[in-house]
């Protein structure tokens, strides 16, 4: 079964607000076993709305619309739908009373225009909105369901979850769609594909689809399976994930909504370790990621952002002669930065970044994007060089992720567990 999502409103088209409704609805539809055929936004005009309704693909059984249901003159979705469905009007007494109660509860005068919310197309079934004044509407035409909901996110979510989903379950025989996402870092999309090409070819026999979802410094692998039996879906994907993990153990770091900072935090918490960070080219971004995790104060002791030679020497104890001879972007300086901040905060582990983020500052020997990352822990200190590219923001993001990945691997090595086992450590 397929669905289409249509968001209505000029504020989306001009970039004034971000369309979060579509992402949320797509997630909910997936849980129901309904695949999304398309998502698009249109202007709040009768011509655009009717045009979208006329162009719905033939194999789409469910159309979800959000927006344009307010009481003001610029909200014309309800009136356009009445025209398109060739419907007369009626006053819904329950909606009318709910509107009156809404204002009475807040002890504020009710503008007369709000009573118009109770005037609905005769051919619709009202979907009660207990959090606002605009009701949702359910239409049926030629075997297809059309659901119109307010654009206010918390109202839309309430109507869809409490009113629409029970009716959808009754109306349609739904399949089960199962997803599993594996998160990787430090390998590009093409290289990853080459690494798992034989495994990927074996997915066909299990009716499993694979999607590569790249972002700066990371690639997500999403496995999807659809059938009438949820248990069968889960087992098929689980078997394939177990085959995949040994092939990408150097790069995999988690599942679903995991982040590297979250995974590192779990490991540090699990084994009672502490962490400190020294940053130069990342300017505090590694520390920002680490402290974005709730409870990070348990293991994160502090950081030092030392941009200048003087700061590296005075705060972290980096040897001045080394800085002058080989420069800040070097193996020895990255190692000294990691050791220095670890000693400064008396932590079990430390990571350090030093590099040329760009767009200027590169040389033939050290082009823009050259980065050294230092790691220090109970097993010793080392540094590794990377070439991140020529885009400053991407370089900072990629360097931070790579630093966290190296830290994760060092913790795993220290506690003597396997890379794969580390993926399953939860809070």
C-alpha positions as a LaTeX table, in Angstrom:
\begin{tabular}{lrrr}
\hline
Residue & $x$ (\AA) & $y$ (\AA) & $z$ (\AA) \\
\hline
Unk1 & 0.00 & 0.00 & 0.00 \\
Unk2 & 1.24 & 3.47 & $-0.91$ \\
Unk3 & 0.63 & 6.92 & 0.52 \\
Unk4 & 1.32 & 10.47 & $-0.57$ \\
Unk5 & 2.05 & 13.37 & 1.79 \\
Unk6 & 1.16 & 16.94 & 0.79 \\
Unk7 & 2.05 & 19.95 & 2.93 \\
Unk8 & 0.20 & 23.17 & 2.18 \\
Unk9 & 1.54 & 26.63 & 2.94 \\
Unk10 & 3.60 & 29.42 & 1.41 \\
Unk11 & 5.63 & 29.66 & 4.62 \\
Unk12 & 7.22 & 26.30 & 3.74 \\
Unk13 & 7.90 & 27.26 & 0.14 \\
Unk14 & 9.71 & 30.49 & 1.04 \\
Unk15 & 11.81 & 28.75 & 3.70 \\
Unk16 & 10.20 & 30.55 & 6.63 \\
Unk17 & 9.56 & 27.25 & 8.41 \\
Unk18 & 10.90 & 23.73 & 7.97 \\
Unk19 & 8.48 & 20.96 & 7.04 \\
Unk20 & 8.83 & 18.60 & 10.00 \\
Unk21 & 5.31 & 17.22 & 9.57 \\
Unk22 & 6.22 & 15.16 & 6.51 \\
Unk23 & 9.19 & 13.50 & 8.22 \\
Unk24 & 7.05 & 12.59 & 11.21 \\
Unk25 & 4.20 & 11.26 & 9.09 \\
Unk26 & 6.58 & 9.22 & 6.94 \\
Unk27 & 7.97 & 7.58 & 10.06 \\
Unk28 & 4.49 & 6.75 & 11.35 \\
Unk29 & 3.39 & 5.37 & 7.99 \\
Unk30 & 6.44 & 3.14 & 7.91 \\
Unk31 & 5.49 & 1.70 & 11.29 \\
Unk32 & 2.03 & 0.97 & 9.89 \\
Unk33 & 3.52 & $-0.85$ & 6.92 \\
Unk34 & 2.56 & 1.86 & 4.41 \\
Unk35 & 5.23 & 2.99 & 1.96 \\
Unk36 & 5.44 & 6.65 & 0.99 \\
Unk37 & 5.23 & 7.20 & $-2.77$ \\
Unk38 & 6.02 & 10.92 & $-2.67$ \\
Unk39 & 6.22 & 13.99 & $-0.46$ \\
Unk40 & 5.85 & 17.53 & $-1.72$ \\
Unk41 & 4.81 & 21.03 & $-0.65$ \\
Unk42 & 2.39 & 23.33 & $-2.44$ \\
Unk43 & 1.20 & 26.90 & $-2.06$ \\
Unk44 & $-1.96$ & 27.78 & $-0.17$ \\
Unk45 & $-4.06$ & 28.36 & $-3.30$ \\
Unk46 & $-7.12$ & 26.59 & $-4.61$ \\
Unk47 & $-5.41$ & 25.93 & $-7.96$ \\
Unk48 & $-2.38$ & 24.29 & $-6.32$ \\
Unk49 & $-4.47$ & 22.12 & $-3.99$ \\
Unk50 & $-6.84$ & 20.92 & $-6.70$ \\
Unk51 & $-3.91$ & 20.33 & $-9.05$ \\
Unk52 & $-2.20$ & 18.16 & $-6.45$ \\
Unk53 & $-5.36$ & 16.16 & $-5.87$ \\
Unk54 & $-5.87$ & 15.64 & $-9.59$ \\
Unk55 & $-2.29$ & 14.38 & $-9.98$ \\
Unk56 & $-2.25$ & 11.74 & $-7.23$ \\
Unk57 & $-0.71$ & 8.54 & $-8.71$ \\
Unk58 & $-3.24$ & 5.80 & $-9.43$ \\
Unk59 & $-1.59$ & 3.26 & $-7.11$ \\
Unk60 & $-1.69$ & 5.60 & $-4.07$ \\
Unk61 & $-4.43$ & 4.58 & $-1.64$ \\
Unk62 & $-3.93$ & 7.19 & 1.08 \\
Unk63 & $-3.35$ & 10.94 & 0.75 \\
Unk64 & $-2.33$ & 12.92 & 3.83 \\
Unk65 & $-2.57$ & 16.71 & 3.76 \\
Unk66 & $-1.43$ & 19.16 & 6.42 \\
Unk67 & $-1.93$ & 22.90 & 6.60 \\
Unk68 & $-4.37$ & 25.58 & 5.55 \\
Unk69 & $-7.16$ & 24.81 & 8.04 \\
Unk70 & $-6.99$ & 27.91 & 10.22 \\
Unk71 & $-9.85$ & 30.39 & 10.72 \\
Unk72 & $-8.29$ & 33.25 & 8.74 \\
Unk73 & $-9.04$ & 34.14 & 5.11 \\
Unk74 & $-5.70$ & 32.86 & 3.81 \\
Unk75 & $-6.49$ & 29.31 & 4.95 \\
Unk76 & $-8.57$ & 27.94 & 2.10 \\
Unk77 & $-7.87$ & 24.18 & 2.21 \\
Unk78 & $-11.26$ & 23.28 & 3.66 \\
Unk79 & $-13.16$ & 25.28 & 1.06 \\
Unk80 & $-11.09$ & 23.88 & $-1.79$ \\
Unk81 & $-11.73$ & 20.32 & $-0.57$ \\
Unk82 & $-15.47$ & 20.99 & $-0.43$ \\
Unk83 & $-15.34$ & 22.10 & $-4.06$ \\
Unk84 & $-13.17$ & 19.19 & $-5.19$ \\
Unk85 & $-15.39$ & 16.61 & $-3.48$ \\
Unk86 & $-18.51$ & 18.48 & $-4.71$ \\
Unk87 & $-19.79$ & 18.68 & $-1.14$ \\
Unk88 & $-22.38$ & 20.81 & 0.60 \\
Unk89 & $-21.78$ & 22.13 & 4.13 \\
Unk90 & $-22.93$ & 21.24 & 7.61 \\
Unk91 & $-22.24$ & 22.49 & 11.11 \\
Unk92 & $-20.71$ & 19.88 & 13.38 \\
Unk93 & $-22.12$ & 20.48 & 16.85 \\
Unk94 & $-19.32$ & 18.68 & 18.65 \\
Unk95 & $-16.68$ & 20.80 & 16.93 \\
Unk96 & $-18.68$ & 23.94 & 17.68 \\
Unk97 & $-18.86$ & 23.11 & 21.37 \\
Unk98 & $-15.19$ & 22.20 & 21.45 \\
Unk99 & $-14.28$ & 25.58 & 19.95 \\
Unk100 & $-16.37$ & 27.40 & 22.56 \\
Unk101 & $-14.85$ & 25.33 & 25.37 \\
Unk102 & $-11.37$ & 26.00 & 24.04 \\
Unk103 & $-11.73$ & 29.76 & 24.53 \\
Unk104 & $-13.78$ & 29.53 & 27.72 \\
Unk105 & $-11.11$ & 27.38 & 29.37 \\
Unk106 & $-8.55$ & 30.06 & 28.62 \\
Unk107 & $-10.87$ & 32.86 & 29.75 \\
Unk108 & $-10.33$ & 34.84 & 26.55 \\
Unk109 & $-12.93$ & 36.28 & 24.16 \\
Unk110 & $-13.70$ & 34.09 & 21.14 \\
Unk111 & $-13.53$ & 35.84 & 17.74 \\
Unk112 & $-16.68$ & 35.01 & 15.75 \\
Unk113 & $-14.55$ & 33.77 & 12.89 \\
Unk114 & $-13.50$ & 30.79 & 15.01 \\
Unk115 & $-17.03$ & 29.40 & 14.97 \\
Unk116 & $-16.50$ & 28.82 & 11.27 \\
Unk117 & $-14.22$ & 25.93 & 12.30 \\
Unk118 & $-17.39$ & 23.95 & 13.04 \\
Unk119 & $-18.58$ & 24.38 & 9.43 \\
Unk120 & $-17.28$ & 21.32 & 7.58 \\
Unk121 & $-17.92$ & 19.64 & 4.22 \\
Unk122 & $-20.90$ & 17.34 & 4.43 \\
Unk123 & $-19.00$ & 14.50 & 2.72 \\
Unk124 & $-16.24$ & 14.35 & 5.34 \\
Unk125 & $-15.97$ & 12.45 & 8.58 \\
Unk126 & $-14.67$ & 14.73 & 11.31 \\
Unk127 & $-11.46$ & 13.73 & 13.09 \\
Unk128 & $-11.64$ & 15.33 & 16.52 \\
Unk129 & $-8.91$ & 17.81 & 17.47 \\
Unk130 & $-8.71$ & 17.89 & 21.28 \\
Unk131 & $-5.72$ & 20.26 & 21.23 \\
Unk132 & $-6.99$ & 23.01 & 18.94 \\
Unk133 & $-9.98$ & 24.40 & 17.10 \\
Unk134 & $-9.48$ & 23.07 & 13.55 \\
Unk135 & $-10.77$ & 19.50 & 13.13 \\
Unk136 & $-9.21$ & 16.95 & 10.86 \\
Unk137 & $-11.28$ & 15.63 & 7.95 \\
Unk138 & $-11.54$ & 12.17 & 6.42 \\
Unk139 & $-12.81$ & 11.85 & 2.84 \\
Unk140 & $-13.34$ & 8.78 & 0.68 \\
Unk141 & $-13.51$ & 8.81 & $-3.10$ \\
Unk142 & $-13.22$ & 5.98 & $-5.60$ \\
Unk143 & $-11.53$ & 3.67 & $-3.10$ \\
Unk144 & $-8.96$ & 6.22 & $-1.96$ \\
Unk145 & $-8.74$ & 7.90 & 1.46 \\
Unk146 & $-7.91$ & 11.59 & 1.84 \\
Unk147 & $-7.06$ & 12.96 & 5.29 \\
Unk148 & $-6.71$ & 16.70 & 5.89 \\
Unk149 & $-5.14$ & 17.89 & 9.15 \\
Unk150 & $-3.96$ & 21.19 & 10.65 \\
Unk151 & $-0.38$ & 22.23 & 9.99 \\
Unk152 & 0.39 & 22.91 & 13.67 \\
Unk153 & 2.65 & 19.92 & 14.45 \\
Unk154 & 1.33 & 18.95 & 17.89 \\
Unk155 & $-2.28$ & 19.15 & 16.67 \\
Unk156 & $-1.52$ & 17.16 & 13.53 \\
Unk157 & 0.30 & 14.45 & 15.48 \\
Unk158 & $-2.57$ & 14.17 & 17.95 \\
Unk159 & $-5.22$ & 13.85 & 15.22 \\
Unk160 & $-3.23$ & 11.33 & 13.20 \\
Unk161 & $-2.26$ & 9.17 & 16.18 \\
Unk162 & $-5.58$ & 9.21 & 18.05 \\
Unk163 & $-8.13$ & 9.53 & 15.26 \\
Unk164 & $-6.70$ & 8.59 & 11.88 \\
Unk165 & $-4.57$ & 5.53 & 12.65 \\
Unk166 & $-7.42$ & 3.45 & 14.19 \\
Unk167 & $-9.56$ & 4.13 & 11.10 \\
Unk168 & $-6.70$ & 3.33 & 8.72 \\
Unk169 & $-6.10$ & $-0.01$ & 10.46 \\
Unk170 & $-9.78$ & $-0.85$ & 10.06 \\
Unk171 & $-9.94$ & 0.24 & 6.43 \\
Unk172 & $-6.82$ & $-1.44$ & 5.03 \\
Unk173 & $-5.01$ & $-4.75$ & 5.33 \\
Unk174 & $-1.53$ & $-3.54$ & 6.15 \\
Unk175 & 1.82 & $-5.21$ & 5.58 \\
Unk176 & 4.79 & $-5.10$ & 7.92 \\
Unk177 & 7.78 & $-2.97$ & 6.98 \\
Unk178 & 10.94 & $-3.51$ & 9.01 \\
Unk179 & 14.06 & $-1.35$ & 8.88 \\
Unk180 & 17.47 & $-1.79$ & 10.44 \\
Unk181 & 20.14 & 0.91 & 10.14 \\
Unk182 & 23.84 & 0.30 & 10.71 \\
Unk183 & 26.03 & 3.36 & 11.23 \\
Unk184 & 29.57 & 3.58 & 9.87 \\
Unk185 & 32.37 & 6.17 & 10.01 \\
Unk186 & 35.66 & 6.69 & 8.24 \\
Unk187 & 34.84 & 5.03 & 4.92 \\
Unk188 & 33.25 & 6.54 & 1.82 \\
Unk189 & 30.09 & 5.30 & 0.15 \\
Unk190 & 31.87 & 3.80 & $-2.86$ \\
Unk191 & 34.56 & 2.08 & $-0.80$ \\
Unk192 & 31.93 & 0.68 & 1.51 \\
Unk193 & 29.97 & $-0.66$ & $-1.45$ \\
Unk194 & 33.04 & $-2.45$ & $-2.79$ \\
Unk195 & 33.71 & $-3.96$ & 0.62 \\
Unk196 & 30.26 & $-5.53$ & 0.91 \\
Unk197 & 29.35 & $-6.15$ & $-2.72$ \\
Unk198 & 29.00 & $-9.96$ & $-2.39$ \\
Unk199 & 26.96 & $-9.62$ & 0.79 \\
Unk200 & 24.72 & $-7.03$ & $-0.86$ \\
Unk201 & 24.05 & $-9.36$ & $-3.77$ \\
Unk202 & 22.76 & $-12.00$ & $-1.34$ \\
Unk203 & 19.98 & $-9.69$ & $-0.10$ \\
Unk204 & 17.80 & $-10.38$ & $-3.14$ \\
Unk205 & 16.96 & $-13.92$ & $-2.07$ \\
Unk206 & 15.66 & $-12.56$ & 1.26 \\
Unk207 & 13.66 & $-9.77$ & $-0.40$ \\
Unk208 & 15.70 & $-7.16$ & 1.50 \\
Unk209 & 16.55 & $-3.75$ & 0.07 \\
Unk210 & 19.71 & $-1.82$ & 0.98 \\
Unk211 & 20.07 & 1.97 & 0.92 \\
Unk212 & 23.32 & 3.95 & 1.31 \\
Unk213 & 22.73 & 7.20 & 3.21 \\
Unk214 & 25.95 & 9.26 & 3.23 \\
Unk215 & 26.76 & 12.38 & 5.24 \\
Unk216 & 30.08 & 14.16 & 5.97 \\
Unk217 & 32.32 & 11.61 & 7.69 \\
Unk218 & 29.69 & 8.87 & 7.95 \\
Unk219 & 27.50 & 6.49 & 5.94 \\
Unk220 & 24.33 & 4.83 & 7.16 \\
Unk221 & 23.29 & 1.46 & 5.75 \\
Unk222 & 19.54 & 0.90 & 5.93 \\
Unk223 & 18.11 & $-2.57$ & 5.37 \\
Unk224 & 14.37 & $-2.78$ & 4.61 \\
Unk225 & 12.02 & $-5.72$ & 4.26 \\
Unk226 & 8.27 & $-5.91$ & 3.62 \\
Unk227 & 5.95 & $-8.88$ & 4.10 \\
Unk228 & 2.79 & $-9.96$ & 5.88 \\
Unk229 & 4.75 & $-11.41$ & 8.77 \\
Unk230 & 6.68 & $-9.10$ & 11.12 \\
Unk231 & 8.55 & $-11.93$ & 12.82 \\
Unk232 & 9.76 & $-13.25$ & 9.48 \\
Unk233 & 10.92 & $-9.77$ & 8.49 \\
Unk234 & 12.84 & $-9.24$ & 11.70 \\
Unk235 & 14.58 & $-12.59$ & 11.53 \\
Unk236 & 15.61 & $-12.16$ & 7.90 \\
Unk237 & 17.15 & $-8.74$ & 8.54 \\
Unk238 & 18.76 & $-9.86$ & 11.80 \\
Unk239 & 20.49 & $-12.75$ & 10.01 \\
Unk240 & 21.87 & $-10.43$ & 7.33 \\
Unk241 & 23.07 & $-7.85$ & 9.87 \\
Unk242 & 24.98 & $-10.60$ & 11.68 \\
Unk243 & 26.67 & $-11.49$ & 8.37 \\
Unk244 & 27.47 & $-7.84$ & 7.63 \\
Unk245 & 29.04 & $-6.71$ & 10.90 \\
Unk246 & 32.27 & $-8.77$ & 10.63 \\
Unk247 & 32.81 & $-7.29$ & 7.14 \\
Unk248 & 32.69 & $-3.68$ & 8.40 \\
Unk249 & 33.85 & $-4.04$ & 12.00 \\
Unk250 & 36.54 & $-1.37$ & 11.48 \\
Unk251 & 33.91 & 1.21 & 10.60 \\
Unk252 & 30.58 & 0.26 & 12.21 \\
Unk253 & 29.84 & 2.06 & 15.46 \\
Unk254 & 26.13 & 1.72 & 16.19 \\
Unk255 & 22.54 & 1.30 & 15.07 \\
Unk256 & 19.48 & 3.40 & 14.29 \\
Unk257 & 19.73 & 6.79 & 16.05 \\
Unk258 & 23.07 & 6.19 & 17.75 \\
Unk259 & 25.73 & 8.88 & 17.41 \\
Unk260 & 29.44 & 8.46 & 17.95 \\
Unk261 & 29.35 & 10.79 & 20.94 \\
Unk262 & 26.55 & 8.72 & 22.47 \\
Unk263 & 28.34 & 5.41 & 21.83 \\
Unk264 & 31.59 & 6.75 & 23.31 \\
Unk265 & 29.67 & 8.02 & 26.33 \\
Unk266 & 28.14 & 4.58 & 26.88 \\
Unk267 & 31.55 & 2.92 & 26.82 \\
Unk268 & 33.11 & 5.44 & 29.20 \\
Unk269 & 30.17 & 5.10 & 31.58 \\
Unk270 & 30.05 & 1.32 & 31.36 \\
Unk271 & 33.73 & 0.90 & 32.29 \\
Unk272 & 34.10 & 3.89 & 34.60 \\
Unk273 & 36.60 & 5.86 & 32.51 \\
Unk274 & 37.12 & 9.63 & 32.27 \\
Unk275 & 37.87 & 11.79 & 29.23 \\
Unk276 & 39.46 & 15.12 & 28.32 \\
Unk277 & 39.91 & 16.83 & 24.96 \\
Unk278 & 42.47 & 19.19 & 23.39 \\
Unk279 & 41.40 & 21.01 & 20.24 \\
Unk280 & 42.96 & 23.30 & 17.68 \\
Unk281 & 41.44 & 23.04 & 14.19 \\
Unk282 & 38.06 & 21.85 & 15.50 \\
Unk283 & 37.75 & 24.88 & 17.78 \\
Unk284 & 35.75 & 23.13 & 20.51 \\
Unk285 & 33.45 & 21.11 & 18.25 \\
Unk286 & 34.57 & 17.73 & 19.64 \\
Unk287 & 33.79 & 18.95 & 23.16 \\
Unk288 & 30.44 & 20.27 & 21.95 \\
Unk289 & 29.48 & 16.85 & 20.61 \\
Unk290 & 30.57 & 15.10 & 23.79 \\
Unk291 & 28.64 & 17.47 & 26.06 \\
Unk292 & 25.52 & 17.25 & 23.90 \\
Unk293 & 24.93 & 13.83 & 25.49 \\
Unk294 & 22.88 & 14.00 & 28.70 \\
Unk295 & 24.92 & 12.76 & 31.66 \\
Unk296 & 28.28 & 13.46 & 30.03 \\
Unk297 & 29.45 & 15.21 & 33.19 \\
Unk298 & 29.97 & 11.74 & 34.65 \\
Unk299 & 32.94 & 11.06 & 32.37 \\
Unk300 & 33.92 & 14.34 & 30.68 \\
Unk301 & 36.33 & 16.31 & 32.84 \\
Unk302 & 37.12 & 19.25 & 30.56 \\
Unk303 & 38.82 & 20.52 & 27.43 \\
Unk304 & 41.40 & 23.00 & 26.16 \\
Unk305 & 40.99 & 24.82 & 22.85 \\
Unk306 & 44.55 & 25.91 & 22.11 \\
Unk307 & 44.66 & 27.66 & 18.77 \\
Unk308 & 48.00 & 29.44 & 19.03 \\
Unk309 & 51.52 & 28.08 & 19.50 \\
Unk310 & 51.70 & 29.95 & 22.80 \\
Unk311 & 48.52 & 28.36 & 24.11 \\
Unk312 & 49.67 & 24.89 & 23.10 \\
Unk313 & 52.93 & 25.41 & 24.97 \\
Unk314 & 51.58 & 27.19 & 28.03 \\
Unk315 & 48.39 & 25.16 & 28.61 \\
Unk316 & 49.30 & 21.73 & 27.28 \\
Unk317 & 53.08 & 21.69 & 27.64 \\
Unk318 & 53.76 & 21.17 & 23.93 \\
Unk319 & 57.48 & 21.51 & 23.23 \\
Unk320 & 58.18 & 24.92 & 21.67 \\
Unk321 & 61.08 & 23.58 & 19.64 \\
Unk322 & 58.87 & 20.93 & 18.06 \\
Unk323 & 56.32 & 23.55 & 17.10 \\
Unk324 & 59.00 & 25.66 & 15.43 \\
Unk325 & 60.67 & 22.75 & 13.65 \\
Unk326 & 57.73 & 20.67 & 12.37 \\
Unk327 & 54.75 & 22.93 & 13.00 \\
Unk328 & 51.51 & 22.44 & 14.89 \\
Unk329 & 50.06 & 20.13 & 12.24 \\
Unk330 & 52.29 & 17.17 & 12.97 \\
Unk331 & 52.34 & 13.79 & 14.62 \\
Unk332 & 54.50 & 14.81 & 17.56 \\
Unk333 & 52.40 & 17.88 & 18.40 \\
Unk334 & 49.13 & 15.92 & 18.21 \\
Unk335 & 50.57 & 13.35 & 20.60 \\
Unk336 & 51.85 & 16.01 & 23.00 \\
Unk337 & 48.47 & 17.76 & 22.95 \\
Unk338 & 46.69 & 14.51 & 23.86 \\
Unk339 & 49.20 & 13.70 & 26.59 \\
Unk340 & 49.14 & 17.26 & 27.88 \\
Unk341 & 45.38 & 17.53 & 28.30 \\
Unk342 & 45.21 & 14.05 & 29.80 \\
Unk343 & 47.76 & 15.09 & 32.45 \\
Unk344 & 46.05 & 18.46 & 32.94 \\
Unk345 & 42.69 & 16.88 & 33.82 \\
Unk346 & 44.03 & 13.56 & 35.20 \\
Unk347 & 41.80 & 11.50 & 32.90 \\
Unk348 & 41.97 & 7.94 & 31.64 \\
Unk349 & 41.63 & 8.94 & 27.98 \\
Unk350 & 42.22 & 12.04 & 25.88 \\
Unk351 & 41.91 & 13.00 & 22.23 \\
Unk352 & 43.45 & 15.95 & 20.41 \\
Unk353 & 42.98 & 17.60 & 17.02 \\
Unk354 & 45.37 & 19.79 & 15.04 \\
Unk355 & 45.10 & 20.56 & 11.36 \\
Unk356 & 44.38 & 22.97 & 8.53 \\
Unk357 & 40.61 & 23.36 & 8.27 \\
Unk358 & 40.83 & 25.89 & 5.41 \\
Unk359 & 40.03 & 27.55 & 3.17 \\
Unk360 & 43.50 & 29.11 & 3.54 \\
Unk361 & 46.72 & 28.07 & 5.26 \\
Unk362 & 47.65 & 25.03 & 3.20 \\
Unk363 & 51.10 & 24.30 & 1.80 \\
Unk364 & 52.37 & 21.72 & $-0.74$ \\
Unk365 & 53.46 & 19.50 & 2.16 \\
Unk366 & 50.35 & 20.16 & 4.23 \\
Unk367 & 47.39 & 20.97 & 1.99 \\
Unk368 & 44.08 & 22.22 & 3.31 \\
Unk369 & 42.30 & 19.34 & 5.03 \\
Unk370 & 45.45 & 17.82 & 6.54 \\
Unk371 & 44.63 & 16.77 & 10.10 \\
Unk372 & 46.47 & 14.93 & 12.85 \\
Unk373 & 44.42 & 13.33 & 15.62 \\
Unk374 & 46.12 & 12.25 & 18.83 \\
Unk375 & 44.78 & 9.64 & 21.24 \\
Unk376 & 46.13 & 8.94 & 24.70 \\
Unk377 & 45.03 & 6.21 & 27.09 \\
Unk378 & 46.20 & 3.47 & 29.44 \\
Unk379 & 47.81 & 1.58 & 26.53 \\
Unk380 & 49.85 & 4.54 & 25.33 \\
Unk381 & 49.68 & 7.54 & 23.01 \\
Unk382 & 49.66 & 7.73 & 19.21 \\
Unk383 & 48.60 & 10.06 & 16.43 \\
Unk384 & 47.18 & 9.43 & 12.98 \\
Unk385 & 47.06 & 11.64 & 9.90 \\
Unk386 & 43.99 & 12.19 & 7.72 \\
Unk387 & 43.11 & 14.24 & 4.64 \\
Unk388 & 39.59 & 15.61 & 5.08 \\
Unk389 & 39.10 & 17.74 & 1.95 \\
Unk390 & 38.91 & 21.44 & 1.19 \\
Unk391 & 35.61 & 22.51 & 2.82 \\
Unk392 & 36.11 & 24.09 & 6.24 \\
Unk393 & 32.80 & 23.15 & 7.89 \\
Unk394 & 32.96 & 19.60 & 6.57 \\
Unk395 & 36.58 & 19.28 & 7.71 \\
Unk396 & 35.69 & 20.26 & 11.25 \\
Unk397 & 32.76 & 17.85 & 11.36 \\
Unk398 & 34.71 & 14.97 & 9.81 \\
Unk399 & 37.69 & 15.53 & 12.12 \\
Unk400 & 35.48 & 15.48 & 15.19 \\
Unk401 & 33.80 & 12.24 & 14.13 \\
Unk402 & 37.12 & 10.62 & 13.30 \\
Unk403 & 38.51 & 11.62 & 16.70 \\
Unk404 & 35.52 & 10.04 & 18.44 \\
Unk405 & 35.88 & 6.89 & 16.34 \\
Unk406 & 39.56 & 6.53 & 17.23 \\
Unk407 & 38.67 & 7.09 & 20.87 \\
Unk408 & 35.96 & 4.43 & 20.69 \\
Unk409 & 38.42 & 1.93 & 19.23 \\
Unk410 & 41.02 & 2.73 & 21.90 \\
Unk411 & 38.48 & 2.15 & 24.68 \\
Unk412 & 37.43 & $-1.16$ & 23.08 \\
Unk413 & 41.07 & $-2.23$ & 22.85 \\
Unk414 & 41.69 & $-1.24$ & 26.47 \\
Unk415 & 38.74 & $-3.16$ & 27.92 \\
Unk416 & 39.49 & $-6.13$ & 25.62 \\
Unk417 & 36.11 & $-6.55$ & 23.98 \\
Unk418 & 35.46 & $-7.05$ & 20.27 \\
Unk419 & 34.41 & $-4.27$ & 17.94 \\
Unk420 & 31.12 & $-6.05$ & 17.29 \\
Unk421 & 30.36 & $-6.61$ & 20.97 \\
Unk422 & 30.91 & $-2.91$ & 21.63 \\
Unk423 & 28.02 & $-2.06$ & 19.29 \\
Unk424 & 25.53 & $-3.73$ & 21.59 \\
Unk425 & 26.49 & $-1.94$ & 24.83 \\
Unk426 & 23.49 & 0.09 & 25.94 \\
Unk427 & 22.83 & 2.45 & 28.79 \\
\hline
\end{tabular}
